[in-house]
Amino acid sequence: MRQIKIWLILIFNLMLAGAALAWYFYTPPLSVACDGNLTFSDRRDNHDFTFDGEIIMRFHPDKTGYITLNGNVENAPQKWEVSRQEMFKWRHVEGELYEIVIQKVERFSHDAMPPGVFEKYVAGLTLGKKRLLTIERTPQDALVISNFYSPVLVCSE
């Protein structure tokens, strides 16, 4: 009888440890859509770069997603219209930290910006590049998508 109790306790502890490990490694399905307006300026190295437009970010539960950019870019003295969609794969790193890897960039017909201009100033949005983002909910149920330095999008439902 004593051996049966020991085996039952051992099996229970193994099941408990297995459940804890499964919970620890489980990546919750991320189904998020967020859009907003963004003005981004970079004045480094005597360059005058500004993006002013709309960004749409969508994360699918199958660990894919996309970023849609529509707006205007000024790289003084030149100006262009930008309209593109960047497909990515995402993975949960830990806590609120996620990594995206750009898989494909589709430029729409009215995207007039020459290749390389946007990518020069906005790191992590080129094909094959990785970008770390935090995705967190505020107590007021807003969604904040941030890069390392600052929030990029703040969305409320």
LOGULUM-643641 format. One record per residue (C-alpha): chain; x, y, z. Coordinates in pm, 1 decimal. Example, Ala and Ser with C-alpha at 12.3 -4.5 7.8 and 13.67 -1.06 7.14 Angstrom:
@keba:A&east:1230.0&north:-450.0&up:780.0
@keba:A&east:1367.0&north:-106.0&up:714.0
This chain:
@keba:A&east:0.0&north:0.0&up:0.0
@keba:A&east:285.1&north:234.3&up:85.0
@keba:A&east:444.4&north:178.8&up:-258.0
@keba:A&east:116.7&north:261.6&up:-432.7
@keba:A&east:93.6&north:591.8&up:-244.6
@keba:A&east:453.8&north:675.9&up:-334.5
@keba:A&east:387.9&north:595.3&up:-703.5
@keba:A&east:67.1&north:801.7&up:-703.3
@keba:A&east:247.2&north:1098.5&up:-545.3
@keba:A&east:532.5&north:1060.7&up:-796.0
@keba:A&east:293.2&north:1045.9&up:-1092.5
@keba:A&east:97.3&north:1343.8&up:-960.5
@keba:A&east:418.8&north:1547.9&up:-921.2
@keba:A&east:533.8&north:1455.8&up:-1273.0
@keba:A&east:197.1&north:1559.1&up:-1415.8
@keba:A&east:213.4&north:1884.3&up:-1221.1
@keba:A&east:568.5&north:1954.5&up:-1346.0
@keba:A&east:461.4&north:1870.5&up:-1703.0
@keba:A&east:163.5&north:2105.0&up:-1680.5
@keba:A&east:385.0&north:2383.6&up:-1541.4
@keba:A&east:637.1&north:2338.7&up:-1825.6
@keba:A&east:361.4&north:2334.2&up:-2087.6
@keba:A&east:214.6&north:2654.0&up:-1942.3
@keba:A&east:560.0&north:2817.1&up:-1932.0
@keba:A&east:639.4&north:2740.2&up:-2299.3
@keba:A&east:289.4&north:2806.4&up:-2431.0
@keba:A&east:271.9&north:3104.4&up:-2668.8
@keba:A&east:-73.8&north:3254.6&up:-2649.4
@keba:A&east:-236.7&north:3314.5&up:-2986.1
@keba:A&east:-188.9&north:3676.8&up:-3079.6
@keba:A&east:-474.0&north:3823.1&up:-3280.1
@keba:A&east:-420.8&north:4198.0&up:-3284.4
@keba:A&east:-506.3&north:4472.1&up:-3531.7
@keba:A&east:-396.2&north:4827.2&up:-3466.1
@keba:A&east:-384.6&north:5132.2&up:-3689.3
@keba:A&east:-297.5&north:5493.9&up:-3646.0
@keba:A&east:-119.2&north:5796.3&up:-3784.1
@keba:A&east:251.9&north:5838.4&up:-3741.0
@keba:A&east:494.0&north:6121.4&up:-3804.5
@keba:A&east:853.2&north:6001.5&up:-3788.4
@keba:A&east:1151.2&north:6232.7&up:-3840.0
@keba:A&east:1522.2&north:6160.0&up:-3855.5
@keba:A&east:1762.2&north:6453.0&up:-3856.8
@keba:A&east:2088.1&north:6260.1&up:-3809.9
@keba:A&east:2397.8&north:6328.1&up:-4018.4
@keba:A&east:2252.0&north:6642.2&up:-4177.8
@keba:A&east:1972.5&north:6443.9&up:-4345.6
@keba:A&east:1615.8&north:6563.1&up:-4331.5
@keba:A&east:1386.7&north:6255.6&up:-4343.6
@keba:A&east:1017.0&north:6258.3&up:-4247.9
@keba:A&east:743.4&north:5996.6&up:-4288.0
@keba:A&east:390.4&north:6123.9&up:-4231.0
@keba:A&east:109.7&north:5876.4&up:-4283.5
@keba:A&east:-98.6&north:5583.7&up:-4166.5
@keba:A&east:30.6&north:5254.5&up:-4028.6
@keba:A&east:-175.5&north:4938.9&up:-3992.7
@keba:A&east:-29.5&north:4645.7&up:-3799.4
@keba:A&east:-199.1&north:4308.1&up:-3791.0
@keba:A&east:-82.1&north:4001.2&up:-3598.0
@keba:A&east:-251.3&north:3668.2&up:-3685.1
@keba:A&east:-270.9&north:3367.4&up:-3448.3
@keba:A&east:-75.0&north:3157.3&up:-3703.0
@keba:A&east:234.0&north:3369.2&up:-3622.1
@keba:A&east:216.4&north:3579.7&up:-3937.5
@keba:A&east:116.1&north:3939.9&up:-3987.2
@keba:A&east:164.0&north:4253.8&up:-4190.4
@keba:A&east:243.9&north:4621.8&up:-4166.6
@keba:A&east:76.5&north:4854.6&up:-4415.7
@keba:A&east:232.1&north:5197.5&up:-4467.6
@keba:A&east:51.8&north:5473.3&up:-4658.5
@keba:A&east:168.6&north:5830.0&up:-4657.7
@keba:A&east:431.4&north:6074.9&up:-4768.0
@keba:A&east:805.3&north:6071.4&up:-4730.0
@keba:A&east:1020.4&north:6379.6&up:-4745.9
@keba:A&east:1394.0&north:6340.8&up:-4779.0
@keba:A&east:1473.4&north:6707.0&up:-4835.8
@keba:A&east:1452.8&north:6836.4&up:-5095.7
@keba:A&east:1267.6&north:6538.1&up:-5249.7
@keba:A&east:916.2&north:6410.8&up:-5169.1
@keba:A&east:747.9&north:6082.1&up:-5255.6
@keba:A&east:426.9&north:5896.7&up:-5186.7
@keba:A&east:477.2&north:5564.3&up:-5010.5
@keba:A&east:227.3&north:5278.6&up:-5013.2
@keba:A&east:345.1&north:4930.9&up:-4926.5
@keba:A&east:267.0&north:4623.4&up:-4725.7
@keba:A&east:533.7&north:4428.0&up:-4540.6
@keba:A&east:446.9&north:4071.1&up:-4444.6
@keba:A&east:621.6&north:3922.2&up:-4143.4
@keba:A&east:646.1&north:3620.2&up:-3918.9
@keba:A&east:637.6&north:3681.1&up:-3545.4
@keba:A&east:747.8&north:3489.0&up:-3240.0
@keba:A&east:691.1&north:3546.2&up:-2872.0
@keba:A&east:1026.0&north:3607.0&up:-2700.4
@keba:A&east:912.4&north:3657.2&up:-2340.4
@keba:A&east:657.8&north:3855.7&up:-2145.5
@keba:A&east:541.2&north:4140.8&up:-2369.8
@keba:A&east:838.7&north:4114.7&up:-2606.3
@keba:A&east:787.5&north:3990.2&up:-2963.1
@keba:A&east:1021.0&north:3954.3&up:-3258.7
@keba:A&east:909.1&north:4011.8&up:-3616.4
@keba:A&east:1102.3&north:3910.2&up:-3927.5
@keba:A&east:1006.8&north:4072.9&up:-4257.7
@keba:A&east:928.9&north:3801.2&up:-4515.5
@keba:A&east:800.8&north:3998.6&up:-4813.0
@keba:A&east:762.5&north:4362.6&up:-4915.6
@keba:A&east:487.6&north:4453.6&up:-5163.2
@keba:A&east:499.7&north:4801.5&up:-5309.9
@keba:A&east:165.7&north:4921.8&up:-5441.2
@keba:A&east:144.1&north:5095.3&up:-5777.9
@keba:A&east:140.5&north:5447.7&up:-5637.6
@keba:A&east:450.7&north:5389.6&up:-5419.5
@keba:A&east:690.9&north:5632.0&up:-5588.1
@keba:A&east:976.9&north:5617.1&up:-5340.9
@keba:A&east:1305.8&north:5483.0&up:-5482.6
@keba:A&east:1432.3&north:5156.5&up:-5332.7
@keba:A&east:1652.7&north:5196.0&up:-5026.8
@keba:A&east:1541.1&north:5541.3&up:-4911.6
@keba:A&east:1286.4&north:5424.3&up:-4654.3
@keba:A&east:1504.0&north:5136.7&up:-4540.0
@keba:A&east:1799.0&north:5371.6&up:-4478.0
@keba:A&east:1611.5&north:5559.0&up:-4206.1
@keba:A&east:1370.0&north:5302.2&up:-4061.8
@keba:A&east:1568.8&north:5006.5&up:-3926.8
@keba:A&east:1417.1&north:4660.3&up:-3925.3
@keba:A&east:1169.1&north:4709.1&up:-4207.9
@keba:A&east:1380.1&north:4554.5&up:-4483.3
@keba:A&east:1343.9&north:4204.9&up:-4620.1
@keba:A&east:1486.9&north:3941.7&up:-4385.9
@keba:A&east:1557.1&north:4187.4&up:-4101.9
@keba:A&east:1441.4&north:4134.6&up:-3743.6
@keba:A&east:1269.9&north:4387.1&up:-3519.9
@keba:A&east:1181.5&north:4359.6&up:-3150.5
@keba:A&east:849.6&north:4506.2&up:-3036.3
@keba:A&east:661.5&north:4514.8&up:-2711.1
@keba:A&east:286.8&north:4465.0&up:-2716.9
@keba:A&east:110.7&north:4551.6&up:-2395.0
@keba:A&east:-236.3&north:4632.2&up:-2272.1
@keba:A&east:-293.3&north:4923.8&up:-2040.5
@keba:A&east:-534.7&north:4903.2&up:-1745.7
@keba:A&east:-778.6&north:5106.5&up:-1959.0
@keba:A&east:-768.8&north:4833.9&up:-2231.2
@keba:A&east:-560.8&north:5031.9&up:-2479.0
@keba:A&east:-301.5&north:4844.4&up:-2681.0
@keba:A&east:50.0&north:4990.0&up:-2699.5
@keba:A&east:291.7&north:4866.9&up:-2966.3
@keba:A&east:641.6&north:4999.3&up:-2903.9
@keba:A&east:991.8&north:4966.5&up:-3034.7
@keba:A&east:1295.7&north:4985.1&up:-2807.4
@keba:A&east:1278.0&north:5364.0&up:-2777.5
@keba:A&east:914.4&north:5472.5&up:-2773.9
@keba:A&east:553.4&north:5378.0&up:-2851.4
@keba:A&east:477.1&north:5348.6&up:-3222.3
@keba:A&east:101.9&north:5288.5&up:-3202.0
@keba:A&east:-150.1&north:5331.1&up:-2921.4
@keba:A&east:-487.2&north:5177.9&up:-3003.7
@keba:A&east:-809.6&north:5151.8&up:-2811.3
@keba:A&east:-1102.9&north:4928.0&up:-2882.0
